[in-house]
Amino acid sequence: MNAMTFSPGPASTATSPPTEQLAGTPDAARPTTSRVQRFIRGNAEDPTWARPALLALLAATALLYTYGLTSNGWANSFYSAAVQAGSDSWKAFFFGSSDAGNSITVDKPPAALWVMALSVRVFGLSSFAILFPQVLMGVATVGVVYTSVRRHWGAAAGLIAGAVMALTPVAVLMFRFNNPDALLVLLMALGAWATMRSIERGSARWFALAGVFIGLGFLTKTLQVLLVVPFFGIAYLVAADTTLRRRIIGAAAGVGAMLLSAGWWVAIVELIPANMRPYIGGSQTNSFLELTFGYNGLGRINGDETGSVGGGGGWGTTGLGRMFSSSIGGQISWLIPSAVILLAVGLWIRGRAPRTDIRRAGYVVWGGWLVVTLLTFSLMAGIFHEYYTVALAPAVAALVGMGSAEAWERRSSWLGVGALCVATLAAAIWSFVLLSRTTAYGDWLRVSVLALGITAALGFLVLDRLHRRAVPAVIATALIAALAGPTAYSLTTVNTSYTGSIITAGPSTGGMGGPGGGGMPGGAMPTLPGGTMPTFPGGGGAPTGGGGGMGGLLDASTPSTEVVAALSEGASSYRWVAAAIGSQNAAGLQLGSGLPVMAIGGFNGSDPSPTLVQFQDYVDQGLIHYFAASGNGGGMRGGGMGGSGTASEISAWVQANFTAVTIDGTTFYDLTAPVGSTATTGSSTTTATTV
C-alpha cells in the first residue's frame, strides 16, 4: 500500500537519531546554512513541512493562551500579592514573602514567584506582567514535548503530542494563571527531555541536567515533582547506552545535582535565625522542612494536614475512578484511555528490543510518569484540587504521539491496526461521555465526535483496502474526533475569567469548583468530625462578603478608593499599613494599595504567626497602622482545623483595646488609637468606646 506515512525519525531498531550521524562529518562537508535557515527549515531528516507546522503550532498556542489573558485580573491574589512584594523587596523575593514587610511566606517555595516578580520588576505591576510568564511556560512546554517525541518517533508524532499538550483543558487553564503548576510542568517536561538525551548518549552530564530540572521543580512545588523521578531513574539505569559502572555514576550525578539545585535554598532558609527571616507559611513550627514533609508532603497523602480547610473526605472520593469523575474528567481525562492503550501496545512491541532501545526507554520515562502520578492523584486523601491534574498532561500527550506513530509504522499487522482502531474509538467514546456531562455545547458536538470516531476506527480496520488518497482523510477524522472535545473546553476556558484559589477549566459539569473560580469541593463548606461547621476568627461560621468564593478565604476582595486612601495616608511611617487575618484578605488590601499588609496566620489564618506577644510588640513599636476586622472573611479558627488559635487571640485583643473606625462601610481598628482616645481617619473622626 502506497499511503501517507508518519515519517518517523530513526528506524524502530535504532538507538540514536539521524542527527548524531553527522557527528564525525568533516566541517567542510557539513551544511553551510545559517542559524536562521536551520531554525526555519528544521532538521535535515524531517520532511519539509515539519518545521513550518511546528512554528504554526507554537504560534497558535501562544495566541490561544494569550487571548483575553488580563480578564483573569490578579488571578490567585494569594500569589499575586507575593509577586508584588517580591518586586518591591529583594528579601521578600528570596523567601517568597506575602508582603514586603516580610511577616510570612506563602506555603510553597518561591521559584515560580521569582519568574513573575522579575517580570513585574521589568514591566511594572499589572495582571499581564504577572500572567504572561505562564503563557511563555506553556508554549515552551509544548515545544519540549514536541522535541522529545520527534527525536525518536518522527515529526508527525511530535506534532500530535504537541497539539494534545496545547489543547488539554487544564493546561490551557494553568498556563494562563499564576499558580506554581505552570513552571512545575515545564520543569518536569524538561527533566523527561534531558533524561531521554542522557539515555541516548549514555551521558552522566545529561542526567545531571535532568536532576537540576527536578531540583528546580522542588523549589517550585516541593515533593510533587518527585513523582516522576522513580521511572526516570529506572529508565536511565536500565537503558543508558554505556556500561553499568557509568550508569551508576550517572545516576549518582543526577541525584547529587537534584539535591544541590534544591538544597541550597532550603539550607539557607533553615540556617538563618528565625528572627532574621519571615515565618514559613503553612508550617506550625516555622520550618520549611516541616512544611515540606507535613502540610505539603504526607499530609497530602493521608489527609492529616494541620491547619487545612478541608481534607480527607472533604476533597472528593478517592479511588481509581477519580480522574474520570464529573469534576475532574473534563480537565485531563479525554485521552488517558487512549494513552494507556498505546503505552501497553508500545511496550509489547518493544518488549524484545535490545537493552539500550531508546523507544522502549521512552515508554518507561513517559509511561512511568503517567502511571505513578495518576495513581497518586487518584488515591491521595489530603488537599486535592482539579488543576493539579495539569501534571499529567505532558505524559498523556507524549504517549499519544509516540504510541500512535509506533502503531502506524506497523499498520500492516493486526496489532498496529488494532491499536489505532481501539485508541481512536476509546477517545471518541470517552469524549462523548464527558461532553454529555454538560449542556454547554448541545447534542451536536458529542454526537459528531462519536460518529467521527467510529468512522475513523472503521477506516483503520480497512486501511489496506483504501485508496491512498483516502488515508489522510482517515487520519484527519481520527484527530478531529480525539481533539474536538478538549478544544471546545479550551475555547470555553479562554473566554472565561478566573480568580481565586479553586478553579476548573471548561463549562460547568455540576462538580467541584466551577468556571471562574468557586467554592469548596461540592460547593459546600468542609465539615469537621461530628458534622460541625468550622468557625472563624472573631466568631461565627462562614465568612461573608469579599470577592467571590468563600469571601476572603479562597479569593480576595478589591478595596474601595476611600480604603486605599486611608491606608496610603502616612504609609511611610509604618512597616505594614494594615494587618488582616488570612492571606486573601491581606492580599486584596495589598494589591489595591500597593503597600505591605500583614497576613495574620498565613493562608487560612491557622499558622501561629505572629504570636499575640509578637503582634503586641509590633503595635507598641508603631509598625502597624490598621487591623482589618475579620467579619469579611479570614482563616479558620485554630482549634477546629488543627491549627493555631493565634489569629483569634489577636482579633480579641485588638477589639478590646483599640478604636474601631468605619471607612466606606468597612470596619478597621486603628492600632495607633487605644480605646478612649480620638481617632482621625481622613475627614471622619471617631471617638472609641470600650468594645
N, C-alpha and C positions, 0 to 999 in steps of 0.2 A: 504494500500500500504506500503510495506516494502522498503523504499527508504532512501538514504543517507540524513541526516539532517544537518542543520547548527549548530547543537549542541549549542543552545543558552544557556546563563548562567541561571539566575533565571527564574522562570515561569513568564508569562506575567502579572500576578496579584501581583507579589511580589513587596515589596517596599524596600528590602535590599538584597544585594548579598550573595551568599553562604559563602563567606569568613567571613562574620560577624557572622555566626552561631558558629564559633569557639571561639567567644569572652568569653563565660562562661565555656569553657572547662578547666578542671584542667591541670596544667602543665605536670603532669605525663602522661596524656592521649594524649598530643599533639605529632605530628610527630617530630622525632628527627633528621631529615635531616639537613645537613649543609646548609649554605647560598649559597655555590656554587651549591649544588644539587638542591636547590629550584630555583636558577636562571636558571639552565639548564632545569629542569622539568616543571617549571612554577607552576601555581595554581592547587591545588588538584582537583578542579571541572572541569578543562579544559581537553579536550582529549589529549592523549599523543603526538599527532603531533603538538599541538598548539604552544608550546614554541620553538621547533626547527624551525617551519615555521616563527615565529616572528623574531628569530635571523637571519634566512636567508634573510628575508625582509630587516632588518636593515643593514645587511652586503651588500646586493645588492644596497641599496640606497646609502650607503657610497661610494661604488665603482663607481656607476654612477655619483654621484656628484663630486667625486674627479678626475675622468678621464679628462686628458688634462686641469686641472684647471689653471695652470700657463700660458696657452695660452692667457688668458684674461689680462695678464700684470698688469698694475695698475688699470684695470677696470675703475671705475669712479675716475679719478685723483683728482677731487674736494674733495672727501672724503679721498683718499689715502694720499694726502698732509696733511690733518688734522691729520690723523693717525701718519704720520711721525713726525709732530710737537708734538703730544701728547707723542710720545715715547722719545722725547728729553727734553721736558719741562713739569713738573707737573702742572704748571699754564695753559699751553695750553691744557693739558689732561683734567683738571677740566672743563674748559669753552668750550672746543671743538673749539679751535682756528685753523685758517687755517695755521698759521705759528708760529714757536717757539718764534718770536718776539712779538706775541700777539697783532697784529694790529686789527684783526677782526675775528669773529667766522663764522662757517658755518651757514646756515639758518635753522638748526634743533638743537634740544637739543642733548647732547653728549653721551647718553648711548651706542649706537651702536659703537661709536668711542672708548669708554673705553675698550670694549672687544678686538677690533682689536689692539689698542695701547698696551695693556698688552701682547698680543701675540707677537708683534714686540719687546717689551722690553725683552721678554724671548728668542725669536728665531732670532732676528735681522731683519732689514728691507728687505723684499722681497715680491714678489707677493704672494707666498704661505702662508707666515705668516699673510698677510692681509686677504686672501680669505678663508683659511681653517676654521677659526671660523664659517663662514657662513655655510660651509658643515656640521659641527657638529650641528649647529642650525637646519638644515634641517632634519638630522637624528633624532634629539630629537623631532622635531615636528611630524614626522611620528610615533614615539613611543608614544607620548602623545595622538595623535588622536586614535591610536590603543587601548591604555589603557582605554581611556574614553568610547569608544564604546564597547569594550569587556566586561567591568564590568557589563553591564546590557543587552547586546544583544548577547553575546557569542563571542567565539574566532574567528569563521569564519567571523562574521560581522566585527570584529576588523581588521582582515587581509585584507578584502576587502577595508575598509576605509583607512587603511594604504597604500595599493597599489595605490589607487586612488590619495591619497595625494602625494605619492612619484613620480608619473608619470604625474602629472599636469604640462604641459609645462612651464607655467610662474613660477611655484615653482622650477623646475629644473634650470631655468634661475637665479632666485634671490637668491637661496641658493648656488650659485657659484659666486656671485657678492657682492660688498661691500657697497651697499645702505643700509639704515636703515631697509628696509622692512623685511629682514630675521629675525632679532631679534623681530621686531614688531609682526610678525605672530606667532613666538614661544610663546611670552608672552600672546597673545590673546588666543592661544590654551590652555596654562596653566591656564588662567583665566576661560575658559569654564570647564576644568577638575576640578578645585577647586570649582567652582560653583556647579557642579554635586555632588561632595562629600559633600558640605555643605547642599544641599537639602536632600540627602540621610540620613545624620546624624542629620539634624536639628541643625547644628553647626554654631554658630557665628564666631568661630575661623577659620573655613574653609572658610567662606565667607569673613572674613577679609583678608585671604591669597589671595583670588581672587582679592580683592581690591589692594593688594600690587602689583600683577602682572599687573593690569591695570595702576596703578600709574607709574610703571617702563616703561610700554608701552608709557605713556605720555612723559616720558623723552627720549623716542626713536623717536617718530614722532608726538608729541603733540596731537591734537584733534582727529586724525583719530581713535585712539584706543577707543574713547568714543562711536563709532558706535555700539559696541557690548554690551555696558552697559545696555541700557533700558531693553532688554529681559532677561539678566542675573538677574537683579533686580526683574522683574516681576515673573520669574520662582521661585526665592527664596521666595518671599513674598507669593506666592500662594501655592507652593507645599512643602516647607520645613517641615520635619516631626517633628514639635514642635508647641507650642502654638502661637497664634497671637502676644502676647506680646514679646515672644522671637524672633519671626520673625522680628518684627520691630526693636528690639535691634540689631539683627544680621545685618539687612540692614544698620542701622546707623554705625555699626562697619565696614562694608565693605566700606562705603563712607568715613569714617574717615581714614581708612587705605590707601585708594586710595589718599586722599588729602595729607596725611603725606608723603607717599612714593614718591610722585611727587613734593610736595610743598617745601620740604627742600631746594632743589637745586634752585628752582625758587626764593625763598625768599632770599637766599644768593646773587644770581645774581642781583636781583632788589635792594637790600640794599647796596651793595658795591658801593662806588662812581664811577662814570663813568671813571674818570681818573686813576683808580686803576685796571681796567679790560679791556679786549678787547671790541671793538664795537660789538653790537649784529647784525650779518649779516642777511640781509633780512628785517630788520626794517628800518624805516625812522626817528625814534626818539630815537634810541639806547635803546630800551626797549624790553625785552623778552615778556612781556605781549602784547605789540602791535604786535610783530611778530606772537604770538600765535593766537590772535583773528582777526588779519588783514590778512597779506600775507598768513599765514598758516591756517587761520580759515575761516571767512566769505568770504574772497576773493576767496577761492577755490570754494565756493558755487555759488556766484553771478558773478564771473569773474572780479570783481573790485579789481585787485591786483596791487598796486603801485610798479612800477619797474619790472613788469612781462615782459617776452619776447614774450608773446602771450596772450591768454585769450579770453574769450567769444567764438565767432565762430572760433577762431584760433586753438581750441583744439578739433575739431570734433563736429559732430552733436549730440546734446543731445536727449534723449528720451528712451523709454523702450526697443528699439531695439539696443541700443548702445553696450551692452555686446556681441551681436551676429554679429556685423559688421565685415567687411573684415579685419580690423586692429586689432580688439580685440578678435574676436570669437575664433581663434585658440589658444589664450593664456589660456583661462579659461572656455569657454562655453560648452565644449564637453559633460559634464554630468549635466549641470544645468537643462535642461528639465527633465531628469530622477530624479534629486534630488527634484525638485518641486513636481513632481507626487508622489514620495514616501513620501514626507513630508505631503502632503494632505491626502494620504491614512493612514499614521501613526496617524495623529491627529484624523481622523474619527474613526479608530479602538479603540483608547484610549479615545474617547470622553466621555464615561460614567464611566470611571475608577474613583476610589477614589481621593480625593484632593491630596494626597501625592504620587500618582502614579509616579514613578521615570522615566518611559519611556516617559510618556507624558511631563514631565518636560524637558526631553532631547530634545524632538522635539521643545519645546519652546525656549530652550537655543540655539541650533544649527540652527533651522529654523528662529528664530528672527535675529540671526547673518546674515544669508544669505539674508533675505528679506530687512533688513534695509541697509546693505552695498550695495546690488545690486541696490536698488532704488537711494541711494545717488550717486553712481558712474554713474548711467545712466542719472541723471538729473543735476549734478553739471556743472556749466558753466565756471569755472575757470581752472587753470592748471590741466591737466589730462594726465597721461602717461599710456600706456598699462600695464606696470609692476605693477601698483597699484593694479591690479586685483588679485595679489597673496593673498591679504587679504580675498578673497572669498574661497580659496582652502580648508582650514580645514573644513569649514561648508559644502561645497559640498561633500567632502569625507565622513564626518561623516554621513550625511543624506543618502547617497547612501548605506553605510554599514548598518546603523540602519534600514532603510526602507526596504531594500531587505531581511534582516533577519526577520523583522516583517511580511512581506508578505509571506515568505517561511513557517513560522510557521502556516499560515492559507491557505496553498496551497490546502487544501481540499474544500475551499469555493471559490465562483466566484470572491470575492473581492481580495483574495490573489493571485490567478492565474492571474486575470486580471491585477493587479498591476505589477506583474513580466513580463507579456507579453508586456504591454504598455510601461513600463520603458525601457525594452530591445529594443523594436522597436524604441522608441524615441532616444535612444543613438546611434543606428545604422544609422538611417536616418540622424540625425544631423551630425554624423561623416562623412557620405557620402557627405553632403553639404560642410562641412569645407574642406575635402580633395579635393573637386572639385575646390577649390579656388587657388590651387597651382598645378604646373606641376612637383613638386619635386619627386613624387612617382609614376607617371604614372597613368594608369587607374586600374591596377590590385588590388591595396590596397583598394581603395574606393569601388570597385565592390565586392571584397571579404568581406569587412566589412558589406556591406548591405546584402549580401547573408547569411552570418553567423547570422546576427541579425534577419533576417526573419525566418531562420531555428530555432533558439533558441526560438523565440517568439511562433512559432507554436508548438514547443516541450513543452513549458509551458502549452499551451492550452490543450494538450492531455496527461499531465503528469500522470494522474491516470491510463492511459491505457498502459503506457510504462513498460517494464521490468525494475526491479530495477537497473540492471547493465547499463541501458541506461541513467539513471537520471544524473549521474556525467558528462556524455558527454554533456547533455543539459546545465548544469550549466557552464561547461568549455567553451562551444561555446558562451554563453551569455557574459562571462567575456572577452573573446578574442574580440568579436565584440565591446564591450564597451571601451576596453583599447588599441586596436591596433592603432587607430589614435593618441591618446595622446603619446603613446610610440614612434611612428615614429617621431613626433615633438620633443620629448625629446631627442632622439638619434641625430637628426639634431642639436639640441641646444648644446649638449656636444661636438660636432665635429666642432663647430663654435667659433671663437674668438670674444669677446665682449668688447668694450671700449666705453667710452663716457657717456653722461647724458641721452640719449634716446635710449633704446634698446628693442628689441622684440624677443621672443622665436620662434624657428622653422624656416621654409623656408619663403621666400618672398611670400606675397599674394597681392602685389600691394597696400597695405595700408600705414599707417604711419610708420615712422622709417624704420626698416628692420634689418635683421640679422647683428650682429656685430656692432651695433650702427647705427646712421644715423642722418638725418637732422630733420627739424621741421615737425609737422604734415602735412601729404600730400606731404611731400618732398619739401615744399616751405617755404620761409621766411614769418613770420607773417606780416600782413598789419595793418596800423593804420587807424583810422577813415578818410574817404575820399579816401581810397585806396593808401595812400602814404607808401613808404618803410621807416623803421626806419633807423636812422643814428647812427654812432658810434663815440666814442671819437677820436678826431683827424680829423673828417670829413669823408665823403664818405658813401657808402652803406654797403653791406655785406662784412665782412672781408674775406681776402684771406689767403691762407697758413694754417699752423697749422696741427694738427694731425687728421684730419677727422671731420665728422660732419660739424659744422659751422666754423671750423678752429680757435678754440680758445674760442668760446662761449660755445660750448657743449662738447668739448674734448680738451685735452692738446697735445701739440707737444713735441717732445724729443729734447732737446738742443744738439748741437754738442759738441765734445770733446773740441774744442777751446773755446766755450762759457763757458763751465763748468770750464775750467782752468782760464779764466778771472774772473769769479765770485768767484772762490776759492782764488784767489790771495789777501792776506791781509784780508781775511774774518773775522778774529777775531777782527778787528778794527771796525766792523760795526754791528749794530743790525739787519739790513736787507742788504743782499748783492745786492738786486735789488728790484725794485717796478714795478709792471705791472698792467695794467687795466684789471680787470676781474679775477676771481679765477682760471679759467682753464689756462690762460696764466701764472699766477704766479705758479700754481701747476706744470706745465711742467718744469719750471726752478728750482723749489724747489726739486722735486723728482729727477731730473737729477743731481743736485749738492749736495743734502743732506743738504742744507743751507737755512735759512729762507728768504722768499721772500714775500714782502707786496702785498696783493691783493687789489688794489685800487678799491673802490666801490663794493666790495663783488662779488657775483657770476656773475652778468652780468654788473657790473660797475655802477649800478644805486643807490647804497647806498651812503649817504653823509659821507663817511669815507675813508680817513681822509678829513677834510676840507682843502681848499687851505692854510689857515693860519697854520693849524697843520702840513701840509706837508712841508711848508716853514720852520717851526721851526725845524722839523726833519732834514732837509737838512742843516740848519745853525749849528746844533749840530754835523753834520758829521755822522749821524746814517744810512744813505742810500748811497750805492755806485753808483748803476746804475738805470736808468729808461729805461724800455723796450719800444721801440717805438710801438705805437698802431696800426701800419699798418697791423700787422699779426693777428688781431682779438681783441676782447675785449668786453666790455659791451656796452649796449645801451646808446645812449645819453639821458640824463635825461629827457629833455622836451618831447620827443616822447613817452616814455613809462610811463610817470608819475613819474619817479624817480628823483633823484638829478642830477644836471649838474656839480657836483664837479669834476668828472673824466675829463671832457672836459677842465675845468678851469686849472687843474693841468697839463694836457698834453700841453696846450697852453703856460703856464708859463715856463715849462721845455724847450720846443722847442725854446723859445725866449731868454733863459738865460744861457743855458748850452751846452757843447761841444757834438756834435754828433760823435760817433765812430762806425765803422763797424767791427764786429767780425764774421768772417767766413760767410759773407753775411747777417748778422743780424744787424740791427741798434739799438744801445743803446745810451743813453745820460749819460755822466759821470757827476754825481752830485757833484763831488769834483773838477770839472774843469769848472768854469764860462766862458762865452763867452769871447774870446780874449786871454785865457790862452792856454798853451800847454798841451794836454792830452796824457799820455802814457799808452797803453794797450798791455801788452805782448811785442812783438817785433815791434808793429806798433805804430807810433806817428802821431797824427792828430792835426793840428792847427785849432781851431774853428773860424768860421766867424759868423757874426750875421745872425740868421735864419730869 
